[in-house]
Amino acid sequence: MSISVRVIDSTNGCPVADLAVTLHAREGRSWPAVARSRTDSSGKIGSVCGQTLPHGSYRLVFETGEYFAERAVDSLYAEVIVSLHYPGDPGHLHIPLLLSPFSYTTYRGFAPETVAAEKV
């Protein structure tokens, strides 16, 4: 399994570039960081970890406070934490994050390259 993300600022419809994202894996009662990355100019990280991950519980931590502070925008969330459990098929997991200063939405998405590969 691999995890990709895409972050869009829903207040202006633009990708969130250079946003810090940390992946944590559950080990007992702790959540050690296993990878750190930053979004590219299109708001994407193609593979957060850069390697195949085992099935299990993970957390993605998006440093949203930093993003809004750099733009002098008041915001509610210092970070967005997306906790997920991946028990299923060994494939690609894509997590989009739609972000605004006072709300966010996330869901299980499909990366375009994954969808195209499945159609072949």
C-alpha positions in Angstrom: 0.0 0.0 0.0 1.1 3.6 -0.6 -0.5 6.8 0.4 -0.8 10.0 -1.6 -2.4 13.3 -0.8 -3.7 16.5 -2.5 -4.5 19.7 -0.6 -6.7 22.4 -2.1 -7.5 25.7 -0.4 -11.2 25.9 -0.9 -11.4 29.6 -0.2 -9.7 30.3 -3.5 -9.7 27.0 -5.3 -5.9 26.8 -5.5 -3.5 24.0 -4.6 -1.7 24.4 -1.3 2.0 24.2 -2.2 4.8 23.5 0.2 2.6 22.3 3.0 4.4 20.1 5.6 2.8 16.6 6.0 3.9 13.9 8.4 2.9 10.3 8.3 2.7 8.4 11.6 2.1 4.6 12.0 0.5 3.1 15.1 2.8 1.0 17.2 0.9 -0.1 20.3 -0.2 3.1 22.1 2.3 5.4 20.3 2.3 7.0 16.9 6.0 7.4 15.7 6.6 9.5 12.6 7.6 7.3 9.7 7.9 9.9 6.9 7.8 13.7 6.3 7.2 15.5 3.1 5.9 18.7 1.6 3.3 19.2 -1.1 4.5 20.2 -4.6 3.3 23.2 -6.6 0.0 21.4 -7.5 -0.7 20.6 -3.8 0.2 16.9 -4.2 2.5 14.3 -2.6 2.6 11.3 -4.9 3.8 8.9 -2.2 4.0 10.3 1.4 6.4 7.5 2.5 8.2 6.5 -0.7 7.9 2.8 0.1 5.2 0.2 0.4 3.5 0.3 3.8 2.0 -2.7 5.7 -1.8 -2.7 6.4 -2.5 -0.9 9.7 -3.5 2.4 11.4 -1.9 5.6 10.2 -2.2 9.4 10.9 -1.5 12.1 8.4 -0.7 15.4 10.1 -1.1 18.5 7.9 0.6 21.7 9.2 -2.2 24.0 8.3 -1.5 26.6 10.9 1.9 27.3 9.3 0.2 27.7 5.9 -2.4 30.3 7.1 0.1 32.1 9.3 2.4 32.7 6.3 -0.6 34.4 4.6 -1.6 36.4 7.7 -4.9 34.7 7.7 -6.6 33.9 11.1 -7.5 30.2 11.3 -8.9 27.7 13.8 -6.7 24.7 13.2 -3.0 24.6 14.0 -2.9 21.2 12.2 -5.3 18.8 10.7 -4.9 15.2 11.8 -6.5 12.5 9.6 -6.5 9.1 11.3 -7.2 6.1 9.2 -7.1 2.4 9.3 -6.3 0.5 6.2 -7.3 -3.2 6.5 -8.2 -3.9 2.9 -6.8 -4.4 -0.5 -3.0 -3.9 -1.1 -3.3 -0.8 -3.3 -3.0 2.9 -3.5 -4.8 5.1 -0.9 -5.4 8.7 -2.0 -6.4 11.3 0.7 -7.6 14.7 -0.6 -7.9 17.6 1.9 -10.1 20.6 1.1 -9.0 23.3 3.5 -10.3 26.7 4.6 -9.4 28.8 7.7 -12.3 27.5 9.8 -13.2 24.1 8.3 -11.8 21.1 6.4 -13.1 18.1 4.5 -11.3 14.9 3.6 -12.4 11.7 2.0 -11.0 8.6 0.3 -10.2 9.6 -3.2 -8.6 8.0 -6.3 -5.4 9.4 -7.7 -5.8 10.0 -11.5 -2.8 7.8 -12.3 -4.4 4.9 -10.3 -7.7 5.2 -12.1 -6.0 5.3 -15.5 -4.0 2.2 -14.7 -7.1 0.3 -13.6 -8.8 1.1 -16.9 -6.1 -0.6 -18.9 
